[in-house]
Amino acid sequence: MNFKTKHIVQSLCLCLILLVCAPCAPAKADSEAKIALESCIGKVMNELKKPEMKNPATRGQVLAEIEKIIKVLFNFPELSMRAVGPKWNSFTPEQQKNFLDAFDDLLRARYLDRLEGYSGELVAYTGETANAKGDRMEIRTEVTIRDKIVPVAYRMLKNGRWTVYDIIIEGVSMVQNYRSQFQTVLDKGGAEELIRLVRQKAEETRLQKGKG
Protein backbone atom coordinates (compact mmCIF):
# COMPACT_ATOMS: atom_id res chain seq x y z
CA MET A 1 0.00 0.00 0.00
CA ASN A 2 1.29 3.47 -0.91
CA PHE A 3 1.31 5.74 2.13
CA LYS A 4 3.13 8.67 0.50
CA THR A 5 1.26 11.46 2.30
CA LYS A 6 4.18 13.48 3.65
CA HIS A 7 2.92 16.80 2.29
CA ILE A 8 -0.55 16.34 3.75
CA VAL A 9 0.83 15.14 7.08
CA GLN A 10 3.13 18.12 7.48
CA SER A 11 0.54 20.65 6.36
CA LEU A 12 -2.17 19.11 8.53
CA CYS A 13 -0.10 19.31 11.70
CA LEU A 14 1.00 22.84 10.92
CA CYS A 15 -2.57 23.96 10.30
CA LEU A 16 -3.85 22.31 13.47
CA ILE A 17 -1.53 24.31 15.66
CA LEU A 18 -1.92 27.56 13.72
CA LEU A 19 -5.66 28.04 13.38
CA VAL A 20 -5.90 29.39 16.91
CA CYS A 21 -4.02 32.48 15.63
CA ALA A 22 -6.47 33.11 12.78
CA PRO A 23 -8.27 36.48 13.00
CA CYS A 24 -12.05 36.60 13.07
CA ALA A 25 -14.23 38.73 10.82
CA PRO A 26 -15.19 41.70 13.04
CA ALA A 27 -18.71 42.11 11.64
CA LYS A 28 -19.78 38.54 12.34
CA ALA A 29 -19.78 36.54 15.55
CA ASP A 30 -17.82 33.30 15.61
CA SER A 31 -19.81 30.19 14.80
CA GLU A 32 -20.08 27.36 17.33
CA ALA A 33 -17.98 25.20 15.02
CA LYS A 34 -15.13 27.71 14.86
CA ILE A 35 -15.25 28.26 18.62
CA ALA A 36 -15.01 24.50 19.20
CA LEU A 37 -12.13 24.22 16.76
CA GLU A 38 -10.18 27.11 18.23
CA SER A 39 -10.82 25.94 21.78
CA CYS A 40 -9.23 22.55 21.18
CA ILE A 41 -6.32 23.98 19.20
CA GLY A 42 -5.75 26.61 21.87
CA LYS A 43 -5.38 23.82 24.41
CA VAL A 44 -2.85 22.11 22.15
CA MET A 45 -0.86 25.34 21.92
CA ASN A 46 -0.84 25.67 25.71
CA GLU A 47 0.56 22.16 26.02
CA LEU A 48 3.26 22.85 23.41
CA LYS A 49 4.43 25.89 25.37
CA LYS A 50 5.04 23.92 28.55
CA PRO A 51 8.70 23.54 29.62
CA GLU A 52 8.09 19.78 29.86
CA MET A 53 7.82 19.67 26.07
CA LYS A 54 11.51 20.56 25.77
CA ASN A 55 12.63 17.77 28.06
CA PRO A 56 12.83 14.31 26.42
CA ALA A 57 12.09 12.75 29.81
CA THR A 58 8.76 14.57 30.18
CA ARG A 59 7.76 15.17 26.56
CA GLY A 60 5.74 11.97 26.51
CA GLN A 61 3.45 13.28 29.26
CA VAL A 62 2.71 16.42 27.26
CA LEU A 63 2.07 14.45 24.06
CA ALA A 64 -0.33 12.22 26.00
CA GLU A 65 -2.33 15.30 27.00
CA ILE A 66 -2.29 16.56 23.41
CA GLU A 67 -3.50 13.16 22.27
CA LYS A 68 -6.53 13.48 24.55
CA ILE A 69 -7.33 16.89 23.09
CA ILE A 70 -7.00 15.65 19.51
CA LYS A 71 -9.40 12.80 20.28
CA VAL A 72 -11.97 15.40 21.31
CA LEU A 73 -11.38 17.51 18.19
CA PHE A 74 -11.44 14.73 15.59
CA ASN A 75 -14.37 12.46 14.85
CA PHE A 76 -12.31 9.30 14.29
CA PRO A 77 -15.29 6.98 13.66
CA GLU A 78 -16.61 9.33 10.95
CA LEU A 79 -13.14 9.84 9.51
CA SER A 80 -12.49 6.09 9.42
CA MET A 81 -15.82 5.31 7.78
CA ARG A 82 -15.27 7.93 5.09
CA ALA A 83 -11.67 6.86 4.48
CA VAL A 84 -12.80 3.29 3.78
CA GLY A 85 -15.77 4.42 1.68
CA PRO A 86 -18.74 2.30 0.56
CA LYS A 87 -17.02 -0.95 1.56
CA TRP A 88 -17.27 0.07 5.21
CA ASN A 89 -20.70 -1.57 5.38
CA SER A 90 -19.19 -4.89 4.29
CA PHE A 91 -16.91 -4.91 7.36
CA THR A 92 -18.11 -6.94 10.32
CA PRO A 93 -18.59 -4.98 13.57
CA GLU A 94 -15.32 -6.49 14.83
CA GLN A 95 -13.48 -5.47 11.65
CA GLN A 96 -14.89 -1.94 11.92
CA LYS A 97 -13.61 -1.67 15.49
CA ASN A 98 -10.22 -3.13 14.59
CA PHE A 99 -9.81 -0.77 11.65
CA LEU A 100 -10.88 2.24 13.72
CA ASP A 101 -8.29 1.35 16.38
CA ALA A 102 -5.56 0.75 13.78
CA PHE A 103 -6.27 3.92 11.77
CA ASP A 104 -6.51 6.01 14.92
CA ASP A 105 -3.16 4.58 15.98
CA LEU A 106 -1.59 5.39 12.60
CA LEU A 107 -2.81 8.98 12.56
CA ARG A 108 -1.59 9.61 16.11
CA ALA A 109 1.78 8.00 15.38
CA ARG A 110 2.24 10.23 12.33
CA TYR A 111 0.97 13.52 13.66
CA LEU A 112 1.87 13.93 17.32
CA ASP A 113 5.64 14.37 17.04
CA ARG A 114 5.20 16.87 14.20
CA LEU A 115 3.40 19.34 16.45
CA GLU A 116 6.74 20.84 17.43
CA GLY A 117 7.10 22.34 13.94
CA TYR A 118 5.36 25.65 14.57
CA SER A 119 7.67 28.52 13.60
CA GLY A 120 5.46 31.59 13.44
CA GLU A 121 3.72 31.15 10.09
CA LEU A 122 0.79 33.47 9.36
CA VAL A 123 -2.83 32.34 9.18
CA ALA A 124 -5.95 34.13 7.91
CA TYR A 125 -9.49 33.00 8.59
CA THR A 126 -11.29 33.51 5.26
CA GLY A 127 -14.83 32.35 5.87
CA GLU A 128 -17.15 29.45 6.47
CA THR A 129 -20.09 27.68 4.84
CA ALA A 130 -22.85 25.67 6.50
CA ASN A 131 -25.22 23.15 4.98
CA ALA A 132 -28.99 23.70 4.94
CA LYS A 133 -29.57 21.75 8.15
CA GLY A 134 -26.80 23.59 9.96
CA ASP A 135 -25.15 20.40 11.20
CA ARG A 136 -22.13 20.54 8.87
CA MET A 137 -19.67 23.37 8.47
CA GLU A 138 -16.62 24.09 6.36
CA ILE A 139 -14.23 26.58 7.93
CA ARG A 140 -11.73 28.08 5.50
CA THR A 141 -8.28 29.47 6.24
CA GLU A 142 -5.12 30.44 4.39
CA VAL A 143 -1.71 29.60 5.82
CA THR A 144 1.38 31.46 4.63
CA ILE A 145 4.36 29.08 4.57
CA ARG A 146 7.64 30.46 3.23
CA ASP A 147 5.85 33.14 1.17
CA LYS A 148 3.41 30.61 -0.25
CA ILE A 149 -0.29 30.86 0.59
CA VAL A 150 -1.80 27.44 1.31
CA PRO A 151 -5.62 27.20 1.45
CA VAL A 152 -6.86 24.91 4.22
CA ALA A 153 -10.49 24.01 4.95
CA TYR A 154 -11.77 22.14 8.00
CA ARG A 155 -14.95 20.12 7.52
CA MET A 156 -16.89 19.70 10.74
CA LEU A 157 -19.93 17.75 11.81
CA LYS A 158 -22.27 18.42 14.73
CA ASN A 159 -23.43 15.31 16.51
CA GLY A 160 -23.91 16.50 20.05
CA ARG A 161 -20.77 18.61 19.60
CA TRP A 162 -18.71 19.93 16.69
CA THR A 163 -15.87 17.69 15.49
CA VAL A 164 -13.53 17.60 12.48
CA TYR A 165 -14.06 14.76 10.00
CA ASP A 166 -11.89 15.95 7.10
CA ILE A 167 -9.28 18.56 6.22
CA ILE A 168 -8.80 19.92 2.69
CA ILE A 169 -5.27 21.16 1.99
CA GLU A 170 -4.68 22.87 -1.36
CA GLY A 171 -7.81 21.16 -2.68
CA VAL A 172 -6.71 17.70 -1.52
CA SER A 173 -8.97 15.92 0.96
CA MET A 174 -7.22 13.93 3.66
CA VAL A 175 -10.11 11.45 3.64
CA GLN A 176 -10.09 11.05 -0.15
CA ASN A 177 -6.32 10.69 -0.15
CA TYR A 178 -6.49 7.77 2.25
CA ARG A 179 -9.52 6.27 0.51
CA SER A 180 -7.68 6.03 -2.80
CA GLN A 181 -4.90 4.11 -1.05
CA PHE A 182 -7.22 1.88 0.95
CA GLN A 183 -9.37 1.01 -2.07
CA THR A 184 -6.47 -0.75 -3.79
CA VAL A 185 -5.82 -2.89 -0.71
CA LEU A 186 -9.49 -3.72 -0.23
CA ASP A 187 -9.86 -4.78 -3.85
CA LYS A 188 -6.94 -7.20 -3.53
CA GLY A 189 -6.98 -8.40 0.07
CA GLY A 190 -10.13 -7.28 1.83
CA ALA A 191 -10.70 -5.83 5.28
CA GLU A 192 -8.29 -8.05 7.19
CA GLU A 193 -5.41 -7.17 4.89
CA LEU A 194 -6.14 -3.46 5.20
CA ILE A 195 -6.24 -3.68 9.00
CA ARG A 196 -2.96 -5.60 9.01
CA LEU A 197 -1.20 -3.08 6.78
CA VAL A 198 -2.47 -0.05 8.72
CA ARG A 199 -1.28 -1.62 11.98
CA GLN A 200 2.07 -2.39 10.37
CA LYS A 201 2.48 1.18 9.12
CA ALA A 202 1.70 2.60 12.56
CA GLU A 203 4.37 0.38 14.10
CA GLU A 204 6.91 1.29 11.41
CA THR A 205 6.24 4.97 12.01
CA ARG A 206 6.96 4.60 15.73
CA LEU A 207 10.14 2.66 15.07
CA GLN A 208 11.37 5.34 12.67
CA LYS A 209 10.73 8.02 15.29
CA GLY A 210 12.62 5.98 17.87
CA LYS A 211 15.66 5.99 15.61
CA GLY A 212 15.40 9.70 14.86
VEXNUDO-127152 format. One record per residue (C-alpha): residue number from 0; residue in one letter; x, y, z. Coordinates in nm, 4 decimals, decimal comma, padded with zeros to 6 digits. Layout:
REM VEXNUDO-127152
<pt NUM; 'a'; <X; Y; Z>>;
...
END
This chain:
REM VEXNUDO-127152
<pt 0; 'm'; <00,0000; 00,0000; 00,0000>>;
<pt 1; 'n'; <00,1288; 00,3472; -00,0908>>;
<pt 2; 'f'; <00,1313; 00,5737; 00,2132>>;
<pt 3; 'k'; <00,3127; 00,8669; 00,0498>>;
<pt 4; 't'; <00,1257; 01,1459; 00,2297>>;
<pt 5; 'k'; <00,4181; 01,3476; 00,3647>>;
<pt 6; 'h'; <00,2924; 01,6800; 00,2291>>;
<pt 7; 'i'; <-00,0553; 01,6343; 00,3752>>;
<pt 8; 'v'; <00,0830; 01,5136; 00,7082>>;
<pt 9; 'q'; <00,3130; 01,8119; 00,7483>>;
<pt 10; 's'; <00,0540; 02,0647; 00,6355>>;
<pt 11; 'l'; <-00,2174; 01,9113; 00,8527>>;
<pt 12; 'c'; <-00,0105; 01,9313; 01,1697>>;
<pt 13; 'l'; <00,0997; 02,2841; 01,0924>>;
<pt 14; 'c'; <-00,2567; 02,3958; 01,0305>>;
<pt 15; 'l'; <-00,3852; 02,2308; 01,3470>>;
<pt 16; 'i'; <-00,1525; 02,4311; 01,5663>>;
<pt 17; 'l'; <-00,1916; 02,7559; 01,3718>>;
<pt 18; 'l'; <-00,5661; 02,8043; 01,3376>>;
<pt 19; 'v'; <-00,5898; 02,9389; 01,6905>>;
<pt 20; 'c'; <-00,4024; 03,2477; 01,5626>>;
<pt 21; 'a'; <-00,6470; 03,3106; 01,2780>>;
<pt 22; 'p'; <-00,8270; 03,6475; 01,2998>>;
<pt 23; 'c'; <-01,2051; 03,6600; 01,3069>>;
<pt 24; 'a'; <-01,4228; 03,8734; 01,0821>>;
<pt 25; 'p'; <-01,5192; 04,1701; 01,3041>>;
<pt 26; 'a'; <-01,8710; 04,2106; 01,1644>>;
<pt 27; 'k'; <-01,9785; 03,8541; 01,2340>>;
<pt 28; 'a'; <-01,9777; 03,6539; 01,5555>>;
<pt 29; 'd'; <-01,7819; 03,3304; 01,5605>>;
<pt 30; 's'; <-01,9807; 03,0186; 01,4803>>;
<pt 31; 'e'; <-02,0084; 02,7364; 01,7331>>;
<pt 32; 'a'; <-01,7980; 02,5203; 01,5024>>;
<pt 33; 'k'; <-01,5127; 02,7713; 01,4856>>;
<pt 34; 'i'; <-01,5255; 02,8261; 01,8616>>;
<pt 35; 'a'; <-01,5015; 02,4503; 01,9200>>;
<pt 36; 'l'; <-01,2129; 02,4217; 01,6755>>;
<pt 37; 'e'; <-01,0179; 02,7106; 01,8228>>;
<pt 38; 's'; <-01,0825; 02,5942; 02,1784>>;
<pt 39; 'c'; <-00,9230; 02,2553; 02,1181>>;
<pt 40; 'i'; <-00,6321; 02,3976; 01,9204>>;
<pt 41; 'g'; <-00,5752; 02,6611; 02,1866>>;
<pt 42; 'k'; <-00,5385; 02,3824; 02,4410>>;
<pt 43; 'v'; <-00,2854; 02,2108; 02,2146>>;
<pt 44; 'm'; <-00,0861; 02,5337; 02,1918>>;
<pt 45; 'n'; <-00,0839; 02,5671; 02,5711>>;
<pt 46; 'e'; <00,0563; 02,2164; 02,6020>>;
<pt 47; 'l'; <00,3256; 02,2847; 02,3412>>;
<pt 48; 'k'; <00,4427; 02,5893; 02,5374>>;
<pt 49; 'k'; <00,5036; 02,3919; 02,8550>>;
<pt 50; 'p'; <00,8699; 02,3536; 02,9619>>;
<pt 51; 'e'; <00,8093; 01,9781; 02,9865>>;
<pt 52; 'm'; <00,7816; 01,9670; 02,6074>>;
<pt 53; 'k'; <01,1506; 02,0562; 02,5766>>;
<pt 54; 'n'; <01,2629; 01,7767; 02,8055>>;
<pt 55; 'p'; <01,2827; 01,4307; 02,6424>>;
<pt 56; 'a'; <01,2093; 01,2750; 02,9813>>;
<pt 57; 't'; <00,8758; 01,4575; 03,0184>>;
<pt 58; 'r'; <00,7762; 01,5171; 02,6560>>;
<pt 59; 'g'; <00,5742; 01,1968; 02,6511>>;
<pt 60; 'q'; <00,3451; 01,3280; 02,9257>>;
<pt 61; 'v'; <00,2710; 01,6422; 02,7255>>;
<pt 62; 'l'; <00,2072; 01,4452; 02,4059>>;
<pt 63; 'a'; <-00,0327; 01,2215; 02,6004>>;
<pt 64; 'e'; <-00,2330; 01,5297; 02,6999>>;
<pt 65; 'i'; <-00,2294; 01,6562; 02,3412>>;
<pt 66; 'e'; <-00,3501; 01,3164; 02,2275>>;
<pt 67; 'k'; <-00,6533; 01,3479; 02,4548>>;
<pt 68; 'i'; <-00,7329; 01,6894; 02,3090>>;
<pt 69; 'i'; <-00,6998; 01,5649; 01,9508>>;
<pt 70; 'k'; <-00,9402; 01,2803; 02,0277>>;
<pt 71; 'v'; <-01,1974; 01,5404; 02,1309>>;
<pt 72; 'l'; <-01,1381; 01,7506; 01,8189>>;
<pt 73; 'f'; <-01,1441; 01,4730; 01,5588>>;
<pt 74; 'n'; <-01,4370; 01,2459; 01,4850>>;
<pt 75; 'f'; <-01,2309; 00,9305; 01,4286>>;
<pt 76; 'p'; <-01,5288; 00,6980; 01,3656>>;
<pt 77; 'e'; <-01,6612; 00,9326; 01,0951>>;
<pt 78; 'l'; <-01,3136; 00,9843; 00,9510>>;
<pt 79; 's'; <-01,2487; 00,6087; 00,9416>>;
<pt 80; 'm'; <-01,5819; 00,5309; 00,7783>>;
<pt 81; 'r'; <-01,5275; 00,7932; 00,5091>>;
<pt 82; 'a'; <-01,1671; 00,6864; 00,4481>>;
<pt 83; 'v'; <-01,2798; 00,3288; 00,3775>>;
<pt 84; 'g'; <-01,5767; 00,4416; 00,1679>>;
<pt 85; 'p'; <-01,8740; 00,2297; 00,0562>>;
<pt 86; 'k'; <-01,7016; -00,0954; 00,1558>>;
<pt 87; 'w'; <-01,7269; 00,0068; 00,5213>>;
<pt 88; 'n'; <-02,0700; -00,1566; 00,5383>>;
<pt 89; 's'; <-01,9192; -00,4889; 00,4293>>;
<pt 90; 'f'; <-01,6909; -00,4907; 00,7364>>;
<pt 91; 't'; <-01,8107; -00,6940; 01,0316>>;
<pt 92; 'p'; <-01,8585; -00,4985; 01,3571>>;
<pt 93; 'e'; <-01,5322; -00,6492; 01,4826>>;
<pt 94; 'q'; <-01,3481; -00,5467; 01,1655>>;
<pt 95; 'q'; <-01,4885; -00,1943; 01,1915>>;
<pt 96; 'k'; <-01,3613; -00,1669; 01,5488>>;
<pt 97; 'n'; <-01,0224; -00,3128; 01,4590>>;
<pt 98; 'f'; <-00,9811; -00,0768; 01,1648>>;
<pt 99; 'l'; <-01,0877; 00,2237; 01,3721>>;
<pt 100; 'd'; <-00,8294; 00,1352; 01,6384>>;
<pt 101; 'a'; <-00,5556; 00,0753; 01,3776>>;
<pt 102; 'f'; <-00,6272; 00,3915; 01,1767>>;
<pt 103; 'd'; <-00,6512; 00,6015; 01,4916>>;
<pt 104; 'd'; <-00,3161; 00,4581; 01,5978>>;
<pt 105; 'l'; <-00,1589; 00,5386; 01,2603>>;
<pt 106; 'l'; <-00,2807; 00,8978; 01,2563>>;
<pt 107; 'r'; <-00,1591; 00,9607; 01,6114>>;
<pt 108; 'a'; <00,1779; 00,7996; 01,5379>>;
<pt 109; 'r'; <00,2239; 01,0231; 01,2333>>;
<pt 110; 'y'; <00,0975; 01,3521; 01,3660>>;
<pt 111; 'l'; <00,1870; 01,3934; 01,7325>>;
<pt 112; 'd'; <00,5644; 01,4366; 01,7045>>;
<pt 113; 'r'; <00,5195; 01,6870; 01,4203>>;
<pt 114; 'l'; <00,3395; 01,9338; 01,6448>>;
<pt 115; 'e'; <00,6736; 02,0836; 01,7425>>;
<pt 116; 'g'; <00,7096; 02,2336; 01,3940>>;
<pt 117; 'y'; <00,5365; 02,5650; 01,4573>>;
<pt 118; 's'; <00,7674; 02,8516; 01,3602>>;
<pt 119; 'g'; <00,5459; 03,1588; 01,3443>>;
<pt 120; 'e'; <00,3716; 03,1150; 01,0095>>;
<pt 121; 'l'; <00,0789; 03,3468; 00,9358>>;
<pt 122; 'v'; <-00,2831; 03,2338; 00,9181>>;
<pt 123; 'a'; <-00,5945; 03,4126; 00,7912>>;
<pt 124; 'y'; <-00,9492; 03,3004; 00,8587>>;
<pt 125; 't'; <-01,1288; 03,3514; 00,5258>>;
<pt 126; 'g'; <-01,4831; 03,2347; 00,5871>>;
<pt 127; 'e'; <-01,7152; 02,9447; 00,6468>>;
<pt 128; 't'; <-02,0089; 02,7685; 00,4839>>;
<pt 129; 'a'; <-02,2854; 02,5675; 00,6499>>;
<pt 130; 'n'; <-02,5224; 02,3148; 00,4982>>;
<pt 131; 'a'; <-02,8987; 02,3703; 00,4935>>;
<pt 132; 'k'; <-02,9566; 02,1753; 00,8154>>;
<pt 133; 'g'; <-02,6799; 02,3590; 00,9959>>;
<pt 134; 'd'; <-02,5147; 02,0398; 01,1205>>;
<pt 135; 'r'; <-02,2128; 02,0538; 00,8874>>;
<pt 136; 'm'; <-01,9669; 02,3367; 00,8467>>;
<pt 137; 'e'; <-01,6615; 02,4091; 00,6356>>;
<pt 138; 'i'; <-01,4228; 02,6576; 00,7932>>;
<pt 139; 'r'; <-01,1726; 02,8076; 00,5499>>;
<pt 140; 't'; <-00,8284; 02,9468; 00,6244>>;
<pt 141; 'e'; <-00,5124; 03,0437; 00,4392>>;
<pt 142; 'v'; <-00,1711; 02,9596; 00,5821>>;
<pt 143; 't'; <00,1384; 03,1460; 00,4631>>;
<pt 144; 'i'; <00,4363; 02,9081; 00,4566>>;
<pt 145; 'r'; <00,7640; 03,0463; 00,3234>>;
<pt 146; 'd'; <00,5850; 03,3143; 00,1170>>;
<pt 147; 'k'; <00,3406; 03,0609; -00,0251>>;
<pt 148; 'i'; <-00,0294; 03,0864; 00,0585>>;
<pt 149; 'v'; <-00,1795; 02,7440; 00,1313>>;
<pt 150; 'p'; <-00,5624; 02,7196; 00,1447>>;
<pt 151; 'v'; <-00,6863; 02,4906; 00,4217>>;
<pt 152; 'a'; <-01,0485; 02,4009; 00,4945>>;
<pt 153; 'y'; <-01,1767; 02,2139; 00,7997>>;
<pt 154; 'r'; <-01,4948; 02,0124; 00,7517>>;
<pt 155; 'm'; <-01,6889; 01,9697; 01,0738>>;
<pt 156; 'l'; <-01,9930; 01,7746; 01,1807>>;
<pt 157; 'k'; <-02,2266; 01,8424; 01,4726>>;
<pt 158; 'n'; <-02,3431; 01,5307; 01,6511>>;
<pt 159; 'g'; <-02,3911; 01,6505; 02,0053>>;
<pt 160; 'r'; <-02,0765; 01,8613; 01,9600>>;
<pt 161; 'w'; <-01,8708; 01,9933; 01,6688>>;
<pt 162; 't'; <-01,5867; 01,7689; 01,5491>>;
<pt 163; 'v'; <-01,3529; 01,7604; 01,2480>>;
<pt 164; 'y'; <-01,4059; 01,4765; 01,0003>>;
<pt 165; 'd'; <-01,1891; 01,5952; 00,7100>>;
<pt 166; 'i'; <-00,9277; 01,8560; 00,6216>>;
<pt 167; 'i'; <-00,8797; 01,9915; 00,2693>>;
<pt 168; 'i'; <-00,5271; 02,1156; 00,1987>>;
<pt 169; 'e'; <-00,4679; 02,2867; -00,1364>>;
<pt 170; 'g'; <-00,7809; 02,1165; -00,2678>>;
<pt 171; 'v'; <-00,6706; 01,7699; -00,1517>>;
<pt 172; 's'; <-00,8970; 01,5924; 00,0957>>;
<pt 173; 'm'; <-00,7220; 01,3926; 00,3658>>;
<pt 174; 'v'; <-01,0115; 01,1446; 00,3636>>;
<pt 175; 'q'; <-01,0095; 01,1045; -00,0149>>;
<pt 176; 'n'; <-00,6317; 01,0691; -00,0146>>;
<pt 177; 'y'; <-00,6490; 00,7770; 00,2250>>;
<pt 178; 'r'; <-00,9520; 00,6273; 00,0512>>;
<pt 179; 's'; <-00,7675; 00,6033; -00,2800>>;
<pt 180; 'q'; <-00,4901; 00,4107; -00,1051>>;
<pt 181; 'f'; <-00,7219; 00,1879; 00,0953>>;
<pt 182; 'q'; <-00,9373; 00,1009; -00,2074>>;
<pt 183; 't'; <-00,6475; -00,0753; -00,3785>>;
<pt 184; 'v'; <-00,5824; -00,2892; -00,0712>>;
<pt 185; 'l'; <-00,9495; -00,3716; -00,0226>>;
<pt 186; 'd'; <-00,9860; -00,4784; -00,3855>>;
<pt 187; 'k'; <-00,6943; -00,7199; -00,3531>>;
<pt 188; 'g'; <-00,6977; -00,8402; 00,0070>>;
<pt 189; 'g'; <-01,0130; -00,7277; 00,1829>>;
<pt 190; 'a'; <-01,0702; -00,5828; 00,5277>>;
<pt 191; 'e'; <-00,8286; -00,8052; 00,7191>>;
<pt 192; 'e'; <-00,5410; -00,7174; 00,4888>>;
<pt 193; 'l'; <-00,6139; -00,3456; 00,5202>>;
<pt 194; 'i'; <-00,6236; -00,3681; 00,8998>>;
<pt 195; 'r'; <-00,2956; -00,5601; 00,9009>>;
<pt 196; 'l'; <-00,1205; -00,3075; 00,6783>>;
<pt 197; 'v'; <-00,2467; -00,0049; 00,8724>>;
<pt 198; 'r'; <-00,1276; -00,1624; 01,1982>>;
<pt 199; 'q'; <00,2066; -00,2390; 01,0365>>;
<pt 200; 'k'; <00,2477; 00,1183; 00,9122>>;
<pt 201; 'a'; <00,1704; 00,2596; 01,2564>>;
<pt 202; 'e'; <00,4375; 00,0381; 01,4103>>;
<pt 203; 'e'; <00,6914; 00,1286; 01,1410>>;
<pt 204; 't'; <00,6237; 00,4970; 01,2012>>;
<pt 205; 'r'; <00,6958; 00,4598; 01,5733>>;
<pt 206; 'l'; <01,0144; 00,2655; 01,5074>>;
<pt 207; 'q'; <01,1372; 00,5342; 01,2673>>;
<pt 208; 'k'; <01,0735; 00,8017; 01,5291>>;
<pt 209; 'g'; <01,2624; 00,5984; 01,7869>>;
<pt 210; 'k'; <01,5661; 00,5989; 01,5608>>;
<pt 211; 'g'; <01,5403; 00,9700; 01,4861>>;
END
